């Protein structure tokens, strides 16, 4: 059992950190204030080939594993970019996995290289206003009409829809009352984002201002048959394939965010003097930060374990969910403690930790709540009765 990163993995961390260093605290502070998608940050990672880290080499990617992607995403968040930087590229790293796994050769060659090159950005449209995480109850309908589908419905909390050229869309193609199992009858599409048929309303939110979140209103949106992924009616099965790696990458980002908050808190505690001594001498300051470090390290090990299981083709649902839960909690606690360590200055934007705290709520809430993860572990691991 070897816990050390390989030479290649160390080089990934160093190379990504070098790019991130070009986008300093002042850059992200301005983005947090003014908003606007960090297109130059996205372009820098695309130009260096990092957006295709998990996409096969045959389609322009690097063909690396989720462990490697987790290292990259932690590095981005830990650089000070936080969730604003990580979310700007997150979808492009894992989101098109259904295309890789279930797309035809023609679809892979058509759909994947533009994402790797940064020529196109995509958004992931599953969640709806009245269904939340109960995906089988989706109301958005895609009706077959010859060699196309006509889609009508709503989606909500869709990231990067303001700037996306493509959309990965899950819609019901067979009415719920006509299927034997509620997971059947959903189909997955990857197609052009037609703004003449999709109205996008941005949702104002407390953090991660550079990466937009939106509600979509879809009316008579036509999707060509050749943009459907896999078989009609099996879309729910297809998106499940991407959910475990998504949880793993969110976990890595939460650890990175927690680590940068912790490093800032420790640095401040060393140089801030009160009553003629650095506040870092006080155990009331030391002990919470030491606990944060231990929690983050444990969460990172769980994240690496889950990523290793995924890369080995093993069932990794419990590990992926556990990693997401532990990392989100550890990241939040570290960001909270960073604000408290700074005292009043922790509330000031120029010290950055208040932004980290606001952003730390994202991995706690999304893409699945901590309560649902606990229910999943109770049922699937402990064998307890299903509670919902």
Secondary structure, 3 states (H helix, E strand, C coil): CCCCCCHHHHHHHHHHHHHHCCCCHHHHHHHHHHCCCCHHHHHHHHHCCHHHCCCCHHHCCCCCCHHHHHHHHHHHHHHHHHHHHHHHHHHHHHCCHHHHHHCCHHHHHHHHHHHHHCCCCEEEECCCCCCCCCHHHCCCEEEEECCEEEEEEEEEEEECCCCCCEEEEEEECCCHHHCCCCCCCEEEEEEECCCCCEEEEECCCCCCCCCCEEEEEEEEEEEEHHHEECCCCEHHHHHHHHHHHHHHHHHHHHHHHHHHHHHHHHHHHHHCEECCEEHHHCHHHHHHHHHHHHHHHHHHHHHHHHHHHHHCCCCCHHHHHHHHHHHHHHHHHHHHHHHHHHHHHHHCHHHCHHHHHHHHHHHHHCCCCHHHHHHHHHHHCCCCCCCC
